[in-house]
Amino acid sequence: MIHFSGPFLAASVAALTVSLVAFTGCERTSNSSTSAPVGATDSILTEPAEGQAAWEGQKGENATTVISGNLDNVDWGSLVGQQVRIDGDLVVVDTFNLMHRGQVVVARERIFIPTEHVDPNDTDPNGTAHEGGRNVAAVTAAQTHNDNSTITIDDGSTAENVFPPALFPTLGTSEATVRLGSVVEGVSGRLIESGNQLTLVPDQPLRWIPSPRPQRPSLGEADVTVAGFNLLNYFSTIDDGRNNARGADSAAELQRQEAKLASAIVALQADVIGLMELENGVEAEQKLVSAVNKVIGKDVFKSSGLPEGFRRLPGAGDAIRVGIIYRKDRVVPTDKLSSIDDRVFATARTPLLQSFRSVEGGSPFTVIVNHFKSKGGASDADTANRNKGDGQGAFNAARRNQTLAIVDYIDHQTTTGGPSRILVLGDFNAYRQEDPIDALRAHGLVDLHDRFARNRSQGNPDTYSYVYFGQSGSLDHAFATKTLAADVTGIATWHINADEPRFLDYNQEFNPKALFNADPYRSSDHDPILIGLNNTVD
């Protein structure tokens, strides 16, 4: 891989996108580690015959290497200091360092995390084995392919946090955002090396096709809509650097975060919403509900709060929790909020669940909201939970056990006269072909994205909800019991966050003030999922 280095490695990438604009040439020097920034004008562009030089610059520097095929076959190290022209379309896969360092990462197509499409256990992606490792070599090969399939385009300047960025001078005027999935129609420039990073500094105008923001997806003829939404650490407590708060660093940031989240929640048009990364306690949830109701203009959303005895449960001591809010004018609870008491959740967040019925009648349905153990913190992992090098990260065993606890709970409910119409959703911290997700399928739960996709073995490019180091994947999922699955009218991941650049979020440290809007876009780092239910017939 030629672009993950320095500060980039220290951060958790979430997903972003790009729209590229034209800019002029860059002066070339004999030092292979430097290049003049975008906007320099000493280069002379020519259009060569095939195999001849495409650029005339300082003496001895007129050779151009033309790349027309896949990027993973390129020996980038041998091209340092040379003029390189990449023909054909390139897709923006990462904008994490666009504002900070003037960089954008491109590839021939969107890149998916290997375990989104490649099962570590089964050579057949439709298999449901949830332990083993006989297909790890394929996962490793996919990661190697990803690592070699990108190139970073750099503005050639050492200046940081420049607005508008040199690569996108129309950002903030004719362009509101730079989304992942935007297309760059070829690029030409000099390949330079700085530290451990190779970047391409363009010397001719870039042509680009911006990726449009999608409208709210259709869910068919749904009577009730349920959503799952990771809030990216919504805390009403200000993070002062000494407490356990993980969200806004000031009252102004909290106001901005709240405004974007409230706008997103209203735009979901959902009747029941499972929330993740909510500050533990009840204050933050109530504050968010008040903000949502203020946007709507009437008191319609209600918080389910916390069940009795919650603090004593495994996982309840975490700084964040899951939650449930609902529109009381559209659905009514048919029982109290409850939880799943199992020690396997001590490393995660306690699952919460509640049953609802449409105000127009119909059969009740139960929503179980989850947030499984993350892949990080490997230094704290025991032998069973260490990173096995199979693409699933650390604590895979813990996540698999958390899945099995959910399955056991559902089995107990459905065999003892409890609810049978159950929807399981949340941030499982596992991609689509990983063990925890396969375990849910293996035990009879219906993967709703599978049900509405043609073929799981081919993957569904629209289901990703998160982007990590330029690789897209689904951490957020929805499953249903067979009884409820028959009444699901549709499911969709709404890409309002993962494809948007992080400089549009609520943070004020480096984000341009002119770009902030109290809208749904980049309200979090995860995309929300929406599930439609036909729930009016008993």
C-alpha positions in Angstrom: 0.0 0.0 0.0 1.4 3.4 -0.8 -0.7 5.8 1.1 -1.3 4.8 4.7 1.4 6.4 6.7 2.1 8.9 9.5 -0.9 10.6 11.1 -3.2 8.6 8.8 -2.5 5.4 10.6 -3.3 6.9 14.0 -6.8 7.7 13.1 -9.9 5.6 12.6 -11.0 6.3 9.1 -14.7 6.5 8.6 -15.5 7.2 5.0 -15.7 10.1 2.8 -15.9 11.2 -0.9 -14.5 13.5 -3.5 -15.3 15.8 -6.3 -12.3 16.9 -8.3 -11.6 20.3 -10.0 -9.3 21.5 -12.6 -5.9 23.0 -11.7 -2.7 24.0 -13.4 0.7 22.4 -13.7 3.4 21.9 -11.1 7.0 22.7 -11.4 9.3 19.7 -11.3 12.6 19.6 -9.5 15.5 17.2 -9.5 14.8 16.3 -5.9 12.6 13.2 -5.9 11.1 14.0 -2.5 9.7 17.5 -3.4 7.5 19.1 -6.0 5.9 22.5 -6.4 2.3 22.8 -5.3 -0.7 22.8 -7.5 -0.9 26.1 -9.2 2.7 26.3 -10.4 3.0 27.0 -14.1 6.4 26.0 -15.4 5.4 22.7 -17.1 4.6 22.4 -20.8 2.0 19.9 -21.6 2.0 18.0 -24.9 0.0 15.1 -26.3 2.5 12.4 -27.4 2.3 9.6 -29.8 1.9 6.2 -28.1 5.2 5.4 -26.2 6.7 8.9 -26.5 7.3 11.5 -23.9 4.1 13.3 -22.8 5.8 16.1 -20.9 8.7 18.5 -21.6 10.3 20.0 -18.5 13.8 20.5 -17.1 16.5 18.7 -19.1 16.6 14.9 -18.8 13.1 14.8 -17.4 10.8 14.2 -20.4 9.9 10.5 -20.1 6.3 9.6 -19.1 5.1 6.2 -17.9 1.5 5.6 -19.0 -0.7 3.4 -16.9 -3.9 2.2 -18.5 -4.7 -1.0 -16.6 -5.2 -2.0 -13.0 -3.1 -0.1 -10.4 -2.2 -3.3 -8.4 0.3 -4.3 -11.1 2.3 -1.1 -11.0 5.8 -1.1 -9.5 5.4 2.4 -7.9 8.8 2.4 -6.3 10.5 2.3 -9.7 8.6 5.4 -10.8 9.7 7.8 -8.0 10.7 11.1 -9.5 9.2 10.3 -12.9 6.3 11.7 -14.8 3.3 9.3 -14.7 0.0 9.4 -16.6 -2.9 7.3 -15.5 -5.4 6.9 -18.3 -9.1 6.0 -17.7 -11.5 6.7 -14.9 -10.4 6.6 -11.2 -12.8 6.5 -8.3 -12.3 8.5 -5.1 -12.1 6.0 -2.2 -10.8 8.2 0.6 -10.8 11.9 1.6 -9.6 11.5 5.2 -6.6 13.8 4.6 -8.1 16.1 2.0 -8.5 19.2 4.2 -5.6 18.4 6.6 -2.9 17.5 4.1 -4.4 18.3 0.6 -4.6 14.6 -0.3 -7.2 12.3 -1.9 -6.9 8.6 -2.5 -8.2 7.0 -5.8 -8.5 3.6 -7.3 -10.1 2.0 -10.4 -13.2 1.2 -8.4 -14.6 1.3 -4.9 -12.6 -1.0 -2.6 -14.3 -3.3 -0.1 -12.8 -4.7 3.1 -11.9 -8.3 2.2 -14.3 -10.0 4.7 -17.2 -8.0 3.2 -17.2 -10.4 0.3 -14.7 -13.2 1.1 -15.5 -15.7 3.9 -12.5 -16.7 6.0 -14.1 -20.1 6.6 -16.0 -21.0 3.4 -14.8 -21.0 -0.2 -18.5 -20.6 -1.0 -19.6 -17.1 0.1 -23.1 -18.5 0.7 -21.7 -20.9 3.4 -22.5 -20.2 7.0 -19.6 -21.9 8.9 -18.7 -19.5 11.7 -15.4 -20.9 12.9 -12.3 -22.5 11.3 -10.2 -20.6 8.7 -9.7 -22.8 5.6 -10.2 -19.8 3.3 -8.0 -17.3 5.0 -5.5 -17.3 2.1 -8.3 -15.8 -0.1 -8.8 -13.0 2.5 -5.1 -12.3 2.6 -4.9 -12.2 -1.2 -7.9 -9.8 -1.3 -6.2 -7.5 1.2 -3.0 -7.5 -0.8 -4.9 -6.6 -3.9 -6.6 -3.7 -2.0 -3.3 -2.5 -0.6 -1.8 -2.2 -4.1 -4.8 -0.8 -5.9 -4.7 2.8 -4.7 -2.7 6.0 -5.4 -2.7 9.2 -3.4 -3.1 12.5 -5.3 -1.4 15.3 -3.4 -1.5 19.1 -3.8 2.3 19.3 -3.5 2.2 21.7 -0.6 3.3 21.3 3.0 0.6 23.7 4.2 -2.1 22.2 6.3 -5.8 22.8 6.7 -6.0 25.1 3.7 -9.5 26.2 2.7 -10.5 25.9 0.0 -8.2 23.0 -0.7 -6.0 23.4 -3.8 -7.4 20.2 -5.3 -10.9 21.5 -5.0 -11.0 25.3 -5.2 -14.7 25.4 -5.9 -15.5 23.6 -2.6 -17.9 25.8 -0.6 -19.1 27.6 -3.7 -20.3 25.5 -6.6 -19.6 22.3 -4.8 -21.0 21.5 -1.3 -19.1 18.3 -0.7 -16.5 15.9 -2.0 -18.1 12.4 -1.8 -16.5 9.0 -2.1 -17.5 7.4 -5.4 -16.8 10.6 -7.4 -14.9 9.9 -10.7 -11.6 11.4 -11.8 -11.2 11.2 -15.5 -7.5 10.3 -15.6 -4.6 12.1 -14.0 -1.0 13.1 -15.0 1.7 14.3 -12.7 5.0 13.5 -11.0 5.4 10.7 -8.5 7.2 11.9 -5.4 8.4 10.3 -2.2 8.3 11.9 1.2 9.1 9.8 4.2 7.3 6.5 3.8 4.7 7.9 1.4 4.5 8.0 -2.4 2.1 10.5 -3.9 1.2 11.8 -7.3 1.3 15.6 -7.7 -0.8 16.5 -10.8 0.5 18.9 -13.4 -2.5 19.2 -15.6 -6.2 19.9 -15.1 -8.2 17.2 -13.5 -11.6 16.4 -14.8 -14.1 14.9 -12.4 -17.7 13.8 -12.1 -19.1 14.3 -8.6 -21.0 11.6 -6.8 -24.5 12.9 -6.0 -26.0 12.6 -2.6 -28.7 9.9 -2.6 -32.3 10.6 -1.7 -33.9 8.7 1.1 -34.3 5.1 -0.2 -37.7 3.6 -0.9 -38.8 0.7 1.4 -41.8 -0.4 -0.6 -45.3 -0.2 0.8 -44.2 0.0 4.4 -46.7 0.7 7.2 -44.0 1.0 9.9 -40.4 2.0 9.5 -37.6 0.9 11.8 -34.0 2.4 11.7 -30.6 1.6 13.2 -28.3 4.5 13.7 -24.8 4.7 15.2 -24.5 8.3 16.6 -20.7 8.6 16.7 -20.5 9.2 20.5 -23.3 11.5 21.3 -22.6 12.8 24.8 -24.5 15.6 26.6 -21.4 15.7 28.9 -18.7 17.9 27.4 -15.3 16.2 26.8 -12.9 18.2 29.0 -10.0 15.8 28.5 -10.2 14.4 32.0 -13.6 12.7 32.1 -15.0 9.7 30.2 -16.9 11.8 27.7 -16.1 11.0 24.0 -18.1 13.5 22.1 -18.2 17.3 21.7 -15.3 19.3 23.3 -17.4 22.5 23.8 -20.9 23.7 24.1 -20.7 25.0 20.6 -19.6 21.7 19.2 -22.4 19.9 21.1 -24.9 22.3 19.6 -23.5 21.5 16.1 -23.5 17.8 16.7 -27.1 17.9 18.1 -28.3 19.9 15.1 -26.9 17.5 12.6 -28.1 14.4 14.4 -31.6 15.8 14.9 -31.8 16.7 11.2 -30.7 13.2 10.3 -33.2 11.5 12.6 -36.0 13.5 11.2 -35.0 12.8 7.7 -35.1 9.0 8.4 -38.8 9.2 8.7 -38.7 6.2 11.0 -41.2 5.2 13.7 -38.8 3.2 15.9 -35.0 3.9 16.0 -32.3 1.8 17.6 -29.4 4.0 18.6 -25.8 3.2 19.2 -22.9 5.1 20.8 -25.2 7.1 23.1 -23.8 8.4 26.4 -24.6 6.0 29.2 -27.5 7.3 31.4 -30.7 8.9 30.4 -29.9 12.6 30.0 -28.2 12.4 26.6 -31.1 10.4 25.1 -33.7 12.8 26.5 -31.7 15.8 25.3 -31.5 14.3 21.8 -35.2 13.6 21.7 -36.0 17.2 22.7 -33.8 18.4 19.8 -35.6 16.1 17.4 -39.0 17.2 18.5 -37.9 20.9 18.2 -37.0 20.3 14.6 -40.3 18.6 13.9 -42.2 21.3 15.7 -44.2 19.1 18.0 -43.7 16.5 20.8 -43.9 13.2 18.9 -40.7 11.3 19.7 -40.2 9.7 23.0 -37.3 8.1 24.7 -37.6 4.5 26.1 -34.9 5.3 28.7 -33.3 2.4 30.6 -34.8 -0.7 32.1 -34.9 -1.4 35.8 -31.7 -2.9 37.2 -29.7 -1.9 34.1 -26.6 -0.8 36.0 -26.1 -4.4 37.3 -26.0 -6.0 33.9 -22.9 -7.1 32.0 -21.9 -4.3 29.6 -23.9 -1.7 31.4 -20.8 0.0 32.8 -19.5 1.1 29.5 -19.2 4.8 28.7 -21.7 4.3 25.9 -24.9 2.3 25.5 -27.6 1.5 23.0 -31.1 3.0 23.1 -34.5 3.1 21.6 -36.6 6.1 20.7 -40.0 6.0 18.9 -42.8 8.1 17.5 -45.6 7.9 20.0 -48.1 9.1 17.3 -47.3 6.2 15.1 -46.5 3.2 17.4 -47.2 2.2 20.9 -45.1 0.0 23.2 -46.7 -3.3 24.1 -44.3 -4.0 26.9 -41.6 -2.3 29.0 -38.1 -1.8 27.7 -35.9 -4.8 28.8 -32.4 -6.2 28.3 -30.5 -9.4 27.7 -28.6 -10.5 30.7 -25.6 -12.5 29.7 -22.0 -12.3 30.8 -20.7 -12.4 27.2 -21.8 -8.8 26.9 -19.3 -7.7 29.6 -17.0 -6.6 26.8 -19.7 -5.0 24.7 -22.9 -3.0 25.4 -26.0 -4.5 26.9 -28.6 -5.3 24.3 -31.9 -3.6 24.8 -35.3 -4.6 23.4 -38.9 -3.6 23.3 -42.1 -4.6 21.5 -44.3 -2.2 19.5 -47.5 -2.1 17.6 -48.7 0.3 15.0 -51.3 2.8 16.3 -53.6 1.5 13.6 -53.4 -2.0 15.0 -51.8 -5.2 13.6 -49.3 -7.6 15.1 -46.7 -6.5 17.5 -43.0 -6.7 16.6 -39.9 -6.7 18.9 -36.7 -4.8 18.2 -33.4 -5.9 19.7 -30.7 -3.2 19.5 -27.0 -4.3 19.7 -23.5 -2.9 19.7 -20.9 -5.7 19.8 -17.3 -5.6 20.9 -15.1 -3.6 18.6 -12.1 -5.0 16.7 -9.6 -2.7 18.5 -7.8 -3.1 21.8 -5.9 -6.2 20.8 -3.4 -5.7 23.6 -6.2 -6.5 26.1 -7.3 -9.7 24.3 -6.9 -13.1 25.7 -5.7 -16.0 23.6 -9.1 -16.8 22.1 -9.6 -13.1 21.2 -6.3 -12.2 19.7 -6.1 -11.1 16.1 -5.8 -14.4 14.1 -4.7 -12.7 10.9 -7.9 -13.9 9.2 -9.2 -10.5 8.4 -11.7 -10.4 11.3 -9.6 -8.4 13.8 -9.3 -8.9 17.5 -12.2 -10.1 19.7 -13.8 -12.1 16.9 -14.6 -14.9 19.4 -16.3 -12.4 21.8 -18.5 -11.1 19.0 -19.4 -14.7 17.9 -20.3 -15.5 21.5 -22.4 -12.4 21.7 -24.2 -13.5 18.5 -24.9 -16.9 20.0 -26.3 -15.2 23.1 -28.8 -13.3 21.0 -29.7 -16.5 19.2 -30.3 -18.4 22.5 -32.5 -15.6 23.8 -34.6 -15.6 20.6 -34.9 -19.4 20.7 -36.0 -19.3 24.3 -38.7 -16.6 23.5 -40.1 -18.4 20.5 -40.3 -21.8 22.3 -41.8 -20.5 25.5 -44.7 -18.4 24.1 -42.7 -15.2 23.9 -42.4 -12.8 20.9 -41.8 -14.5 17.6 -41.8 -11.4 15.3 -38.3 -10.2 16.2 -36.0 -7.7 14.4 -32.3 -7.8 15.4 -30.3 -4.7 14.4 -27.3 -2.7 15.3 -23.5 -2.2 14.9 -22.2 -5.7 15.1 -18.6 -4.6 14.4 -18.4 -7.5 11.9 -18.4 -7.4 8.1 -20.8 -9.5 6.1 -18.8 -12.6 5.7 -17.4 -12.8 9.2 -18.2 -15.3 11.9 -20.7 -13.4 14.0 -22.9 -12.6 10.9 -22.6 -16.2 9.6 -23.7 -17.5 13.0 -26.9 -15.5 12.8 -27.6 -16.9 9.4 -26.7 -20.4 10.5 -29.2 -20.3 13.3 -32.1 -19.4 11.1 -32.3 -15.7 11.3 -32.9 -14.0 7.9 -30.3 -11.5 6.7 -32.6 -8.8 5.3 -29.9 -7.4 3.0 -29.5 -10.9 1.6 -33.3 -11.3 1.1 -33.5 -8.1 -1.0 -30.2 -8.7 -2.9 -29.9 -11.0 -5.9 -26.9 -13.0 -4.8 -24.9 -12.7 -1.6 -21.9 -14.3 -3.2 -21.6 -11.3 -5.5 -22.1 -8.8 -2.7 -24.4 -5.9 -2.7 -22.4 -2.7 -3.4 -25.1 -0.6 -1.8 -25.1 -2.2 1.7 -21.8 -0.7 3.0 -22.3 1.5 6.1 -18.7 2.4 7.0 -15.3 3.1 5.4 -12.0 2.2 7.0 -8.7 3.2 5.4 -10.5 3.6 2.1 -12.2 0.2 2.3 -16.0 0.1 2.4 -17.9 -2.5 4.3 -21.0 -3.2 6.4 -20.7 -3.1 10.2 -24.4 -2.3 10.6 -26.9 -5.1 9.9 -30.5 -6.2 10.3 -31.8 -9.7 10.8 -35.4 -11.0 11.4 -37.0 -14.1 12.5 -38.8 -15.9 9.7 -42.1 -14.9 11.1 -41.3 -11.3 10.8 -39.2 -11.5 7.6 -42.3 -12.3 5.6 -43.6 -8.8 6.5 -40.5 -6.9 5.6 -41.2 -4.6 2.6 -37.6 -3.4 2.1 -34.3 -2.6 3.6 -31.7 0.0 2.7 -28.5 1.7 3.9 -28.8 5.4 3.4 -25.4 6.8 2.5 -25.5 10.2 4.3 -22.3 9.7 6.3 -19.8 7.1 5.2 -19.2 8.8 1.8 -19.1 12.3 3.1 -15.8 14.0 4.2 -15.1 14.3 7.8 -14.6 18.1 7.5 -18.3 18.4 7.3 -19.0 17.0 10.7 -19.6 19.0 14.0 -15.9 19.3 15.0 -14.5 22.8 15.0 -10.7 22.2 15.4 -9.9 22.1 11.7 -13.3 22.2 9.9 -14.0 25.3 7.8 -16.8 27.3 9.4 -18.2 28.1 5.9 -18.9 24.4 5.2 -20.9 23.6 8.3 -24.6 23.0 7.8 -27.2 21.6 10.2 -28.1 18.9 7.8 -28.0 15.1 7.9 -24.7 14.8 5.9 -21.7 13.6 8.0 -23.8 13.6 11.1 -22.0 10.4 12.1 -19.3 8.1 10.6 -21.8 5.3 10.1 -24.7 5.2 7.6 -28.1 4.5 9.1 -30.1 1.5 8.0 -33.9 1.5 7.3 -36.3 -1.4 7.4 -39.9 -1.3 6.2 -42.6 -3.5 7.8 -46.0 -4.4 6.6 -47.5 -4.5 10.1 -51.2 -3.8 9.8 -52.6 -7.3 9.5 -53.1 -9.4 12.6 
